[in-house]
Amino acid sequence: MTRRRVVLLFGGRSSEHSISCATAGGILAALDPEKYEVVPVGITRAGACVLASGDPDDWRLDPEALPEVLDNGTRVLWPESAATREMKVVSDGKAASLGDVDVVFPILHGPFGEDGTIQGLLELIDLPYVGSGVLASALGMDKDFAKVMFRAAGIPVAPSHTVTASEWADAPLAAQAAAESLGYPLFVKPARAGSSMGVSKVHVAAELAAALRRAFAEDQKVLLEAAIVGREVELGVLGARPGESPRASVAGEIVITGREFYDFEGKYLDAPGIDLVCPAPLADEELRVMQDLAVRAFTAIGAAGLARVDFFLTPDGFVLNEINTMPGFTPISMFPKCWQASGLSYEALLDALIELALGL
């Protein structure tokens, strides 16, 4: 059997660099070497594409030393045009071929990767890739514009108000008034960041300015969002094969017992106070409604390939929190866990995503 050559693209310029590296480690360990020849391409924090290590252990998520793509002096060259799929690497001033590429798996999180930028590059040179296209990636990354799309599709979302850095500098009283109208506690979130980077839970007005400063360090556009009281549940969506519809997994639940919210440390550094339960204890009708809403959200932004869709389950029903078009993908992340609970193994899930990217 001819192996497919897969470029695993990870790292990147965003604050989620290390999470992307850890995700890459999980995928490197799981891709079947009899089916795939993996070309590991890391993007440094400065944006250089280097030929990286293919050893999964080099990308293990260690709280004491988070993984990072370092500049090893190599430079990976993308195909010169859409007329070729040959990639090259330059090392010590000499170029060598990496062969023709079948598909790119851009396991990048956050800006400069998950937001349509890398997708645009790959579209320009006509390389197939896993995941959503330029527009859906940009919409999914931007919580502000995603809410516009979800509201238009009739999907319930949390009340919110958007503030830019310049608006906060010029008219802070307007932002303070918006926060008062939403009510405390509320969340302050960068509009275009993930992994809970820059997110704060604000209990009183006196905490608002510090929370905004933290969020503006990640993005120049920030959401003030009403805190929704409810169970935190999420599931995975897989894109449609030709002639089919997107499908949703069973749900998982995030049970928070000792933290303010599901923050970075709880997500990735095994901090106490967070339990992930999968499958979540939901009634059959609750799960059906949640799956329907998730597929509608996926369709509303024109997503492809995969997404994780997060909800709050309140006494009045589901409220969509956000959609993530390139979710965390370590073997213990919620997206693969939900699919494993639905009968699709981690390895089979990777196969399915690559096949979707290739239109198979």
Secondary structure, 3 states (H helix, E strand, C coil): CCCEEEEEEEECCCCCHHHHHHHHHHHHHHCCCCCEEEEEEEECCCCCEEECCCCHHHHCCECCECCCCCCCCCEEECCCCCCCCEEEEEECCEEEEEEECCEEEECCCCCCCCCCHHHHHHHHCCCCECCCCHHHHHHHHCHHHHHHHHHHCCCCECCEEEEEHHHHHHCHHHHHHHHHHHCCCEEEEECCCCCCCCCEEECCHHHHHHHHHHHHCCCCEEEEEECCCCEEEEEEEECCCCCCCCEEEEEEEEEECCCCCCCHHHHHCCCCCEEEECCCCCCHHHHHHHHHHHHHHHHHCCCCCEEEEEEEEECCEEEEEEEECCCCCCCCCHHHHHHHHCCCCHHHHHHHHHHHHCCC
